[in-house]
Amino acid sequence: MSISVVAAKDFLIKNNIKNNKAIAFHLLFSVLQTGTPLSTLKTFLQNIPDPWASPLLVSLTPLDNIITYSELEAVFVKQTLEENIRDKENSFFSLEKFRKFFSSDEKKNILKALQNNNVERALVYFEKLHNTDKLSLSFWEKIARERLEFETICKNIFLEFCKKDTL
């Protein structure tokens, strides 16, 4: 479903605003759903002369990379396990310890929210974790907040696109 930068540039030759918006829409959707590199979208937007492209590019500038929900979930589980293993370095790591470590309601709720593609809810539960857990999961929090920021940007863009023209 991802559109390559080369294909996108071919559409630019026509310099048709509706085509550019349609491509940007599909690229935004692709970044959200499949984890297409955000750099692909940024490169595409840099080459669009249309007035709506520049503010969109500026809004995306602070973001480095957007990952999928399954990747967010994997990072959360991996960081949680790494912290548990560090704490129990000299002891045998068993399935029972794994279950106990994920037994907190907040951690279960974070995983459930991620499985339901709701990063905002996951971050609400993250805030309820103990400070030590928050510290050990700080990398996950950073990428989750970037994902939420990107989703908010996309939502506003989709609404703006729908106001002016139909794609």
Contacts in CASP RR format, 6 or more apart in sequence:
PFRMAT RR
TARGET T0000
AUTHOR 0000-0000-0000
METHOD contacts of the structure
MODEL  1
MSISVVAAKDFLIKNNIKNNKAIAFHLLFSVLQTGTPLSTLKTFLQNIPD
PWASPLLVSLTPLDNIITYSELEAVFVKQTLEENIRDKENSFFSLEKFRK
FFSSDEKKNILKALQNNNVERALVYFEKLHNTDKLSLSFWEKIARERLEF
ETICKNIFLEFCKKDTL
1 26 0 8 1.000
1 29 0 8 1.000
1 30 0 8 1.000
1 33 0 8 1.000
1 34 0 8 1.000
2 27 0 8 1.000
2 30 0 8 1.000
2 34 0 8 1.000
2 36 0 8 1.000
2 40 0 8 1.000
3 23 0 8 1.000
3 26 0 8 1.000
3 27 0 8 1.000
3 30 0 8 1.000
4 40 0 8 1.000
5 40 0 8 1.000
5 43 0 8 1.000
5 44 0 8 1.000
8 23 0 8 1.000
8 27 0 8 1.000
8 44 0 8 1.000
8 47 0 8 1.000
9 44 0 8 1.000
9 47 0 8 1.000
11 19 0 8 1.000
11 20 0 8 1.000
11 23 0 8 1.000
12 20 0 8 1.000
12 47 0 8 1.000
12 48 0 8 1.000
15 49 0 8 1.000
17 50 0 8 1.000
17 52 0 8 1.000
17 165 0 8 1.000
18 165 0 8 1.000
18 167 0 8 1.000
20 48 0 8 1.000
20 50 0 8 1.000
20 53 0 8 1.000
21 50 0 8 1.000
21 52 0 8 1.000
21 161 0 8 1.000
21 165 0 8 1.000
21 167 0 8 1.000
22 167 0 8 1.000
23 44 0 8 1.000
24 41 0 8 1.000
24 44 0 8 1.000
24 45 0 8 1.000
24 48 0 8 1.000
24 53 0 8 1.000
24 56 0 8 1.000
24 157 0 8 1.000
25 158 0 8 1.000
25 161 0 8 1.000
25 167 0 8 1.000
27 36 0 8 1.000
27 40 0 8 1.000
27 41 0 8 1.000
27 44 0 8 1.000
28 41 0 8 1.000
28 154 0 8 1.000
28 157 0 8 1.000
28 158 0 8 1.000
30 36 0 8 1.000
31 37 0 8 1.000
31 38 0 8 1.000
31 40 0 8 1.000
31 41 0 8 1.000
31 66 0 8 1.000
31 150 0 8 1.000
31 154 0 8 1.000
32 66 0 8 1.000
32 150 0 8 1.000
32 151 0 8 1.000
32 154 0 8 1.000
33 68 0 8 1.000
34 68 0 8 1.000
35 66 0 8 1.000
35 67 0 8 1.000
35 68 0 8 1.000
35 71 0 8 1.000
37 65 0 8 1.000
38 60 0 8 1.000
38 63 0 8 1.000
38 64 0 8 1.000
38 65 0 8 1.000
38 66 0 8 1.000
38 150 0 8 1.000
41 60 0 8 1.000
42 57 0 8 1.000
42 60 0 8 1.000
42 61 0 8 1.000
45 53 0 8 1.000
45 54 0 8 1.000
45 56 0 8 1.000
45 57 0 8 1.000
45 60 0 8 1.000
46 57 0 8 1.000
52 160 0 8 1.000
56 157 0 8 1.000
59 153 0 8 1.000
60 150 0 8 1.000
60 153 0 8 1.000
63 146 0 8 1.000
63 149 0 8 1.000
63 150 0 8 1.000
64 146 0 8 1.000
65 143 0 8 1.000
65 146 0 8 1.000
66 146 0 8 1.000
66 147 0 8 1.000
66 150 0 8 1.000
67 75 0 8 1.000
67 143 0 8 1.000
67 147 0 8 1.000
69 114 0 8 1.000
69 115 0 8 1.000
69 117 0 8 1.000
69 119 0 8 1.000
72 114 0 8 1.000
72 119 0 8 1.000
72 122 0 8 1.000
72 140 0 8 1.000
72 143 0 8 1.000
72 144 0 8 1.000
72 147 0 8 1.000
73 111 0 8 1.000
73 114 0 8 1.000
73 115 0 8 1.000
75 139 0 8 1.000
75 140 0 8 1.000
75 143 0 8 1.000
76 110 0 8 1.000
76 111 0 8 1.000
76 114 0 8 1.000
76 137 0 8 1.000
76 140 0 8 1.000
77 111 0 8 1.000
79 136 0 8 1.000
79 137 0 8 1.000
79 139 0 8 1.000
79 140 0 8 1.000
80 101 0 8 1.000
80 102 0 8 1.000
80 107 0 8 1.000
80 133 0 8 1.000
80 136 0 8 1.000
80 137 0 8 1.000
81 98 0 8 1.000
81 101 0 8 1.000
82 136 0 8 1.000
83 133 0 8 1.000
83 136 0 8 1.000
83 137 0 8 1.000
84 93 0 8 1.000
84 97 0 8 1.000
84 98 0 8 1.000
84 101 0 8 1.000
85 93 0 8 1.000
88 97 0 8 1.000
101 107 0 8 1.000
102 108 0 8 1.000
102 111 0 8 1.000
104 129 0 8 1.000
106 125 0 8 1.000
106 126 0 8 1.000
106 128 0 8 1.000
106 129 0 8 1.000
107 125 0 8 1.000
107 129 0 8 1.000
107 133 0 8 1.000
109 121 0 8 1.000
109 122 0 8 1.000
109 125 0 8 1.000
110 122 0 8 1.000
110 125 0 8 1.000
110 126 0 8 1.000
113 119 0 8 1.000
113 121 0 8 1.000
113 122 0 8 1.000
113 124 0 8 1.000
113 125 0 8 1.000
114 122 0 8 1.000
119 144 0 8 1.000
119 147 0 8 1.000
119 148 0 8 1.000
119 151 0 8 1.000
120 148 0 8 1.000
122 144 0 8 1.000
123 141 0 8 1.000
123 144 0 8 1.000
123 145 0 8 1.000
123 148 0 8 1.000
126 134 0 8 1.000
126 137 0 8 1.000
126 141 0 8 1.000
126 144 0 8 1.000
127 134 0 8 1.000
129 137 0 8 1.000
134 141 0 8 1.000
161 167 0 8 1.000
END
